[in-house]
Amino acid sequence: MAEYARFGAISCTHCPYQSERAIAKLLEELKGRKLTHFIHCGDVVDAEAASVHNADEPVGHTLVQEYARRCHQIASWCCWMATMMTTFSDPTAEE
């Protein structure tokens, strides 16, 4: 029997400006879906310190500081997603 991928995807979280309400809703919706893949399509971190927009207004932190502050949040999402995912069985494996 063929197996199919079940994936969830998200983009543009823009940490540290993410919507906690939206993230909580997404994680709630994905519970029990037996995902095989989770994809973040980009703009995980806002990177405000490296932005060319509003360049006249200093942001008060470096890009490294911005990434460091949000690594724990991103890691917690990844850990949560890993607990929700299933794995494909290897059709070539001997039983």
Secondary structure, DSSP 8 states (H G I E B T S, - for coil): ------EEEE----BTS--HHHHHHHHHHHTTS-BSEEEE-S--B--GGG-STTTTS--SS-HHHHHHHHHHHHHHHHHHHHHHB-----TT---
